[in-house]
Amino acid sequence: MKNKSKQRATRAKSRETQNGTLSRVDSVYARASPIKLRQGEINLWIVGCGGTGSHIADAVAQLWIATNGMKRTPTPLKQIFLVDPDIVELKNVGRQRFCPADVGKHKALALAERYALAFGLRAVAIPEKFRAEMLEHGCQHILIGCVDNADARKSLNDALNRFAYQPSVWWLNCGNWARSGEILLGSTNSLERVQKSFPARSGGICIDLPSPAWMEPAILQPLPEETGTRNLSCAEIALRNLQSATINRCVAAHAADMLLQLLLGQLKRFSLYFSLDPGTSNARYVTRENIAAAIRMNVNELFSNQRQEGANE
């Protein structure tokens, strides 16, 4: 009896220790700044409706219901667009959010119809490749990139360059490998805009971030499987047992949470890397030091103009 009591006490203490460890707030996170979007409605684009994109669409539909059509967020959604030129194939069923009845339909149209019927979500389906020219000037846009090739990511990066003078376009890029993933958030390729990303010298809020392509230039470089005679899709890679059947769900879950926090004005991280095998994740929080490190610059050099302005004041 005494041994059993000791074992129960040891297990209880272990749980308390674990809970205490999980509840401790990272000191960098504590001083990180939230990302502030411009006021007004936002157009949300899900670019790529396959492995990750179809799960993102499902998550967005649920968020739509949970937030009463996003009316509970400071920056409500004006319109949702689903963009993908591909057609549902039998190999997509199971791993992606499609069923046998969807085979033969355009992926974007199949998802738009499903969530209109299930949740009343009004999404515009565009069964074409994404182009920067699709974005309307005068509006704010969030692009969730769920594409599986470098050319498609270049088109997303072009959208940021098309709106070069103010943070009108935010690109949330979702990527994955066999059993790991990354989510990167950014809005500009302009050094000047990054230097002015913190309006207040003390931090406060962040209004601009370097683009995903600036942080990780490799995402614009074609992979070997993209340059062969026949490109492999994510579904084909999965069928060859090179990719986890659950990795896209995990990426989509993390990305959906970052999207919601961004819309609420509470997001304090701009990148997340995770791996399923060790069960670890690593986030970059919104601080001057982390932003400078993400684009391989010295923090004092990157924000020297802001420091000089502060000194002149």
Secondary structure as GFF3:
##gff-version 3
##sequence-region A 1 313
A	DSSP	alpha_helix	2	23	.	.	.	ID=ss1
A	DSSP	alpha_helix	27	30	.	.	.	ID=ss2
A	DSSP	beta_strand	42	47	.	.	.	ID=ss3
A	DSSP	alpha_helix	51	66	.	.	.	ID=ss4
A	DSSP	beta_strand	77	83	.	.	.	ID=ss5
A	DSSP	three_ten_helix	90	92	.	.	.	ID=ss6
A	DSSP	three_ten_helix	100	102	.	.	.	ID=ss7
A	DSSP	alpha_helix	107	119	.	.	.	ID=ss8
A	DSSP	beta_strand	123	126	.	.	.	ID=ss9
A	DSSP	three_ten_helix	132	134	.	.	.	ID=ss10
A	DSSP	beta_strand	140	145	.	.	.	ID=ss11
A	DSSP	alpha_helix	150	162	.	.	.	ID=ss12
A	DSSP	beta_strand	169	176	.	.	.	ID=ss13
A	DSSP	beta_strand	180	186	.	.	.	ID=ss14
A	DSSP	alpha_helix	191	195	.	.	.	ID=ss15
A	DSSP	alpha_helix	212	215	.	.	.	ID=ss16
A	DSSP	three_ten_helix	217	220	.	.	.	ID=ss17
A	DSSP	alpha_helix	224	227	.	.	.	ID=ss18
A	DSSP	alpha_helix	234	239	.	.	.	ID=ss19
A	DSSP	alpha_helix	247	264	.	.	.	ID=ss20
A	DSSP	beta_strand	269	275	.	.	.	ID=ss21
A	DSSP	beta_strand	280	285	.	.	.	ID=ss22
A	DSSP	alpha_helix	288	294	.	.	.	ID=ss23
A	DSSP	alpha_helix	299	302	.	.	.	ID=ss24
A	DSSP	alpha_helix	304	312	.	.	.	ID=ss25
###
